[in-house]
Amino acid sequence: MSGKSESDELLLVNVDKGGGSESQSQQQQKSQPVEQQKTQQEQLVEQQQQQTENNCNTKEPKEEEKVEDTSKNKNELESTPTLTNVQGDRRGSRDKGTKKGTHKKRVTFPEGDEVVSGYMDPPIPWHHSSQCTTEKLVRSYLRSCDKLGIRHNPKVLKQLQAINNFELRNETFSLRSDYLDVKYCESLEEIFKRVQFRTIDLEAARIEDDVTSLQVLDLKGTNVSEHLMPFMARAFKFGTSLTVLHLEYTMPSGKALSTLVLALKGNETLRELYLGENKLTSSDASQISALLRQNRTLQLLDLRSNCIQDTGMGHLCDGLSSGESGLETLVVWGNQLTYQSMVALSRVLMVSKSLLGINLGLNGITNEGIHRLKDGLVRNRTLVKIGMQACKISCEGAVALAEYIAETTKLLRLDLRENDIKTAGLMALSLALKVNKSVVRVDLDKEYKKESVSYCHWLSLNGQMMVLVTGDGE
């Protein structure tokens, strides 16, 4: 091959163009020099590179061309989408959906009051209880047990089979000595949705459910007997996070109250205790006084509408003056108190470092009680709220309170509604409020009380102008 001349090579090419046989063309390809084959391969590579560069240039046109094309065809693209564009959009949305974090959801809300379109009242569980039968009740309980994967309790089933009254409360539903876990209690829900009971007996029952998250317990109007109180007291004493306890209208007096107080003495979580409307007497107040001596975390004690009287108030004051109590609010509204117990309360106000509010409303404090309480009020440095509604206070007591208001720097609110305060007392309060810089609210009756002409003397006490009522003219 290397010995051939250029004329011989040209002759071979002409013969091939002239329609030579396949054997001749194959021989000609074989006879091509190696250098020429390499040059052809290099040309093919260069052609491929040029094609790729051209494709890139066509895919990325200049910015000016893009602006012109988009401005010319904007309306056409919006009005008549092509099939290729639709397919491309669908394909792009599928591609975006496959990538994590690329698919974004948008949520919008209507403006104004259109956000809430309506509301529904909570359903009454026993609305259709009259239509229930014993067979339906038993069937619902068994179905609930099967759904929860537990065995039914034969003792419960026997009680359900004896129930025939679905309109009124049945007497007792006993769960004595039962192990009450979460599923067991859920199965009982089907019973309580259809039947009401006066008493649920939980004597010696073991409760597995975690109650550490319970913070507010409202047992208002519940009949807490001496038999149930020990179980409640044990829960209050050990491992509870209870902060608010309502026991109004539960009558926990006598032994039941003693058990409760004994459990709460060492409690460190309870903040508010409500014992109103329980007919508590002075002896019950002595037990609560023991609670105030030892419990340092209780902040609010509500004893409204009981019968502790002056003797019971003295017991409470003994507990508050012990120095261990951290009580901030005391409510003794409507406890048949008189001016005689105000001396003990005055001693508490002199030494208390935590008491912020006291409500003495609906008690016979009278003007004499205000005079006895005045020294404690003046020396106190913590009180911010005082309630004296319907305490039989007249202008004389209002003047004494005005002297306290003129000196205090902590008081924020004073309630004097439903008292017999007339013009002289109102003037004294008005002058005291002009001097005071802390009081933001004084509650008085809206209707002006009619009176005859009063004789008043202006006095200057501690540098402040005051009014002293000397008598009423005829």
C-alpha positions in Angstrom: 0.0 0.0 0.0 2.7 2.4 0.8 4.3 1.9 -2.7 1.4 3.2 -4.7 1.5 6.6 -6.3 -1.1 9.4 -6.2 -2.3 8.6 -9.8 -3.0 5.0 -8.8 -5.2 6.2 -5.9 -7.2 8.6 -8.1 -7.8 5.8 -10.6 -9.2 3.6 -7.8 -11.6 6.3 -6.7 -12.9 6.8 -10.3 -13.5 3.2 -10.7 -15.6 3.1 -7.5 -17.7 6.0 -8.7 -18.3 4.3 -11.9 -20.3 1.6 -10.2 -17.6 -1.0 -9.3 -18.5 -4.2 -7.6 -18.8 -4.6 -3.8 -15.6 -6.5 -3.6 -13.8 -3.6 -5.3 -15.3 -1.0 -2.8 -14.3 -3.2 0.1 -10.8 -3.4 -1.3 -10.7 0.3 -1.8 -11.7 1.0 1.9 -9.1 -1.4 3.1 -6.6 0.3 0.8 -7.2 3.8 2.4 -4.3 4.9 4.4 -4.5 5.0 8.3 -3.8 8.7 8.4 -6.8 9.5 6.3 -9.2 7.5 8.5 -8.0 9.4 11.5 -8.7 12.7 9.9 -12.3 11.6 9.0 -12.9 10.7 12.7 -11.6 14.0 13.9 -14.0 15.8 11.4 -16.9 13.8 12.7 -16.1 14.8 16.3 -15.8 18.5 15.3 -19.2 18.3 13.5 -20.8 16.8 16.6 -19.3 19.6 18.8 -20.6 22.3 16.5 -24.1 20.7 16.5 -24.2 20.8 20.3 -23.1 24.4 20.4 -25.8 25.3 17.9 -28.4 23.5 20.0 -27.3 25.4 23.1 -27.5 28.7 21.3 -31.0 28.0 20.0 -32.2 27.0 23.5 -30.8 30.2 25.1 -31.6 33.1 22.8 -30.6 36.6 23.6 -32.5 38.6 26.1 -33.7 41.1 23.5 -35.1 38.3 21.4 -36.9 36.9 24.4 -38.5 40.2 25.2 -39.7 40.7 21.7 -41.1 37.2 21.3 -43.0 37.4 24.6 -44.4 40.8 23.9 -45.6 39.7 20.4 -47.1 36.4 21.4 -48.3 37.1 24.9 -52.0 37.4 24.0 -51.8 34.4 21.7 -50.3 32.2 24.4 -52.9 33.2 27.0 -55.9 32.8 24.7 -55.0 29.6 22.7 -52.8 27.2 24.7 -51.3 24.5 22.5 -51.3 20.9 23.2 -47.5 20.9 23.6 -47.8 23.6 26.3 -50.5 21.7 28.2 -48.5 18.5 28.1 -45.4 20.4 29.2 -47.2 22.0 32.1 -48.6 18.6 33.2 -45.2 17.1 32.9 -43.6 19.9 34.8 -46.2 19.6 37.6 -45.5 15.9 37.9 -41.8 16.6 38.1 -42.3 19.2 40.8 -44.5 16.9 42.8 -41.9 14.2 42.8 -39.3 16.5 44.3 -39.5 16.8 48.1 -40.1 20.3 49.4 -40.8 21.8 46.0 -44.6 21.4 46.0 -46.1 24.4 47.9 -49.7 24.6 49.2 -51.5 27.9 49.7 -54.3 28.4 52.1 -56.5 31.6 52.0 -59.2 32.7 54.4 -62.1 35.1 53.7 -62.0 38.6 55.1 -64.2 40.0 57.8 -66.9 38.0 59.5 -67.1 35.4 56.8 -64.5 33.2 58.5 -67.1 31.7 60.9 -70.1 30.6 58.9 -72.0 29.1 61.8 -71.9 27.2 65.0 -73.6 24.3 66.8 -74.6 23.8 70.4 -73.1 20.8 72.2 -75.3 17.8 72.0 -77.2 16.7 75.1 -76.1 13.1 75.8 -79.5 12.0 77.4 -81.7 13.7 74.8 -82.9 10.4 73.4 -82.5 8.3 76.6 -86.2 7.6 76.8 -86.0 5.6 73.6 -83.3 3.3 75.0 -84.1 -0.2 76.3 -82.3 -2.7 78.4 -81.4 -4.8 75.4 -80.0 -1.8 73.5 -78.0 -0.8 76.6 -76.5 -4.2 77.1 -75.8 -4.5 73.4 -74.0 -1.2 73.3 -71.8 -2.1 76.3 -70.8 -5.5 74.8 -70.1 -3.9 71.4 -67.8 -1.3 73.1 -65.9 -4.0 74.9 -65.4 -6.0 71.7 -64.2 -2.8 69.9 -61.7 -2.1 72.7 -60.5 -5.7 72.8 -61.4 -6.3 76.5 -63.6 -8.7 78.3 -66.9 -7.4 79.7 -67.3 -7.2 83.4 -70.0 -9.6 84.6 -70.8 -7.4 87.6 -71.5 -4.4 85.3 -73.5 -6.6 83.0 -75.7 -7.8 85.8 -76.4 -4.2 86.9 -77.3 -3.2 83.3 -79.8 -6.0 83.0 -81.6 -4.8 86.0 -82.1 -1.2 84.7 -85.5 -0.4 83.4 -85.8 3.4 84.1 -84.1 5.6 81.4 -85.9 8.9 82.1 -85.0 9.4 85.8 -81.7 8.9 87.7 -81.1 5.4 89.0 -79.9 5.0 92.5 -76.3 3.5 92.5 -73.8 2.2 89.9 -71.2 0.1 91.7 -67.5 -0.3 90.6 -66.2 -1.5 93.9 -62.8 -3.1 93.9 -62.6 -2.8 90.1 -59.3 -2.1 88.3 -60.1 1.0 86.3 -57.7 1.4 83.4 -58.2 3.5 80.3 -60.0 1.0 78.2 -62.2 -0.1 81.0 -63.4 3.5 81.6 -63.9 4.0 77.8 -66.3 1.0 77.7 -68.3 2.6 80.5 -68.9 5.7 78.3 -71.6 3.8 76.4 -73.5 3.3 79.7 -73.2 6.9 81.0 -74.4 8.3 77.6 -77.7 6.5 78.1 -78.3 6.2 81.9 -77.9 8.7 84.8 -77.1 7.7 88.4 -77.3 9.4 91.7 -74.2 7.7 93.1 -71.2 6.0 91.6 -69.5 3.8 94.1 -65.7 3.6 93.7 -64.8 2.2 97.0 -61.5 0.3 97.0 -61.3 0.8 93.2 -57.8 1.0 91.7 -57.3 3.7 89.1 -54.5 3.3 86.6 -55.1 6.4 84.5 -52.4 9.1 84.9 -53.9 12.1 86.6 -50.7 14.2 86.9 -51.9 16.6 84.2 -55.2 17.5 86.0 -55.1 21.1 87.1 -58.7 22.1 87.8 -61.2 19.9 89.5 -64.8 21.2 89.8 -67.0 19.2 92.1 -69.6 21.9 92.6 -72.9 20.4 93.7 -71.5 16.9 94.2 -72.5 14.9 97.2 -69.0 14.2 98.7 -69.7 11.8 101.6 -67.4 10.8 104.4 -66.8 7.5 102.5 -65.6 9.1 99.3 -63.5 11.9 100.9 -60.6 9.6 102.0 -60.0 8.5 98.4 -60.1 12.0 97.1 -57.8 13.1 100.0 -55.3 10.4 99.0 -55.2 11.8 95.5 -54.7 15.4 96.7 -51.9 14.3 99.0 -49.8 12.2 96.7 -48.6 12.8 93.1 -51.1 15.4 91.9 -50.7 18.7 90.0 -54.1 20.1 91.0 -54.1 23.9 91.3 -57.8 24.7 91.6 -60.4 22.8 93.6 -64.1 23.7 93.6 -66.2 22.2 96.4 -69.1 24.5 96.6 -72.5 23.0 97.7 -70.7 19.7 98.6 -71.2 20.0 102.4 -67.8 18.7 103.4 -68.2 19.6 107.0 -67.2 17.6 110.1 -65.1 14.5 109.5 -65.0 15.0 105.7 -63.6 18.5 106.0 -61.1 17.2 108.6 -59.9 14.6 106.2 -59.6 17.1 103.4 -57.6 19.6 105.5 -55.3 16.8 106.6 -54.5 15.9 103.0 -54.0 19.5 101.9 -51.6 20.4 104.7 -48.6 19.0 102.8 -49.9 19.7 99.3 -47.5 22.0 97.4 -49.5 22.5 94.2 -53.0 23.7 95.1 -53.4 27.5 94.6 -57.2 28.1 94.9 -59.7 26.4 97.2 -63.4 27.2 97.0 -65.6 26.1 99.9 -68.6 28.4 99.6 -72.2 27.6 100.3 -71.4 24.7 102.6 -72.9 25.8 105.9 -69.5 25.8 107.5 -69.5 26.7 111.2 -66.9 28.2 113.6 -65.6 24.7 114.4 -65.0 24.1 110.7 -63.2 27.4 110.5 -60.8 26.1 113.2 -59.8 23.2 111.0 -59.2 25.6 108.1 -57.1 27.7 110.4 -54.8 24.6 110.9 -54.5 24.4 107.1 -53.4 28.1 106.8 -50.7 27.5 109.5 -49.0 24.7 107.5 -49.8 25.2 103.9 -47.5 27.8 102.2 -48.7 27.6 98.6 -52.5 28.3 98.9 -53.2 31.7 97.5 -57.0 32.0 97.4 -59.5 30.8 100.0 -63.2 31.4 99.2 -65.6 30.8 102.2 -68.5 32.9 101.0 -72.1 32.2 102.3 -71.2 30.1 105.3 -71.8 30.6 109.0 -68.4 30.9 110.6 -69.4 34.1 112.5 -67.0 36.1 114.6 -65.6 33.1 116.4 -64.7 31.4 113.2 -63.2 34.6 111.8 -61.0 34.7 114.9 -59.7 31.2 114.1 -58.9 32.2 110.5 -57.0 35.3 111.7 -55.0 33.1 114.1 -53.9 31.0 111.1 -53.1 34.0 108.9 -51.1 35.7 111.6 -48.8 32.7 112.2 -46.4 34.0 109.5 -46.4 30.7 107.5 -49.4 31.4 105.4 -48.9 32.8 101.9 -52.6 33.5 101.3 -53.2 36.4 98.9 -57.0 36.6 98.7 -59.6 35.9 101.4 -63.3 35.9 100.7 -65.7 35.8 103.8 -68.7 37.2 102.0 -72.0 36.6 103.9 -70.7 34.8 107.1 -72.6 36.7 109.7 -69.6 38.7 110.8 -69.9 41.8 113.0 -67.6 44.6 114.2 -66.3 42.3 117.0 -64.1 40.3 114.7 -62.5 43.3 113.1 -59.9 43.7 115.8 -58.5 40.3 115.0 -58.5 41.1 111.3 -56.8 44.4 112.0 -53.9 42.5 113.8 -53.6 40.3 110.7 -53.3 43.3 108.4 -50.6 44.8 110.5 -48.3 41.8 110.1 -49.4 40.3 106.8 -46.8 40.4 103.9 -48.8 38.5 101.3 -52.5 39.4 101.6 -53.6 41.4 98.5 -57.3 41.3 98.6 -60.1 40.7 101.2 -63.9 40.6 100.6 -66.0 41.4 103.7 -69.3 42.0 101.8 -72.7 41.2 103.2 -71.6 41.3 106.8 -72.7 43.6 109.6 -69.3 45.5 109.9 -71.0 48.9 110.6 -69.1 52.1 111.3 -67.8 50.6 114.5 -66.1 47.9 112.6 -64.5 50.4 110.2 -63.0 52.3 113.2 -61.5 49.1 114.6 -60.2 48.0 111.2 -58.7 51.4 110.4 -55.4 51.0 112.2 -54.6 47.8 110.5 -55.5 49.3 107.1 -53.3 52.3 107.6 -50.3 50.1 108.6 -50.8 47.5 105.9 -48.5 47.7 102.8 -49.9 45.0 100.6 -53.7 45.3 100.2 -54.8 46.3 96.7 -58.5 45.3 96.8 -61.1 45.7 99.5 -64.7 44.6 99.2 -67.2 46.1 101.7 -70.5 45.8 99.8 -73.6 45.8 101.9 -71.7 46.2 105.2 -74.1 48.7 106.8 -71.6 51.6 106.5 -72.8 55.2 106.7 -71.1 58.6 106.3 -69.1 58.2 109.5 -67.5 54.9 108.2 -66.9 56.5 104.8 -65.0 59.4 106.5 -62.8 56.8 108.3 -62.1 55.0 105.0 -61.3 58.4 103.3 -58.6 59.0 105.9 -57.1 55.6 105.0 -57.4 56.3 101.3 -55.5 59.6 101.7 -52.6 57.8 103.2 -52.3 54.5 101.3 -50.1 54.1 98.3 -51.0 50.5 97.4 -54.8 50.3 97.2 -56.3 50.0 93.7 -60.0 49.2 94.2 -62.6 49.7 96.9 -66.2 48.4 96.7 -68.7 50.4 98.8 -72.0 49.5 97.0 -75.3 49.0 98.9 -74.2 51.1 101.9 -75.9 54.1 103.4 -73.3 56.6 102.3 -74.7 60.0 101.6 -73.4 63.5 100.7 -70.9 64.0 103.5 -69.4 60.6 103.0 -69.1 61.1 99.2 -67.5 64.4 99.7 -64.9 62.9 102.1 -64.1 60.1 99.6 -63.9 62.7 96.8 -61.3 64.8 98.6 -59.3 61.7 99.6 -59.2 60.5 96.0 -57.8 63.8 94.9 -54.9 63.3 97.2 -54.4 59.5 96.5 -52.4 58.5 93.5 -52.9 54.7 93.5 -56.7 54.1 93.6 -58.1 53.5 90.1 -61.7 52.4 91.0 -64.3 53.0 93.7 -67.6 51.2 93.3 -70.6 53.2 94.6 -74.4 53.0 94.1 -75.6 54.5 90.8 -78.7 56.0 92.4 -78.2 59.0 94.7 -79.6 58.5 98.2 -82.1 61.1 99.3 -81.4 62.8 102.7 -82.2 65.7 104.8 -79.7 68.6 105.3 -76.5 67.5 107.1 -74.3 69.5 109.4 -70.7 69.0 108.4 -67.4 70.4 109.7 -64.2 70.6 107.6 -61.2 69.3 109.4 -57.5 69.1 108.4 -56.1 65.7 109.3 -52.4 65.0 108.5 -52.4 68.0 106.2 -55.4 66.8 104.2 -58.9 68.3 104.2 -61.5 66.0 105.6 -65.2 66.1 106.4 -66.7 65.1 109.7 -70.4 64.4 110.0 -71.9 65.7 113.2 -75.6 65.0 112.7 -78.7 65.4 110.5 -81.0 68.3 110.6 -84.7 68.0 110.7 
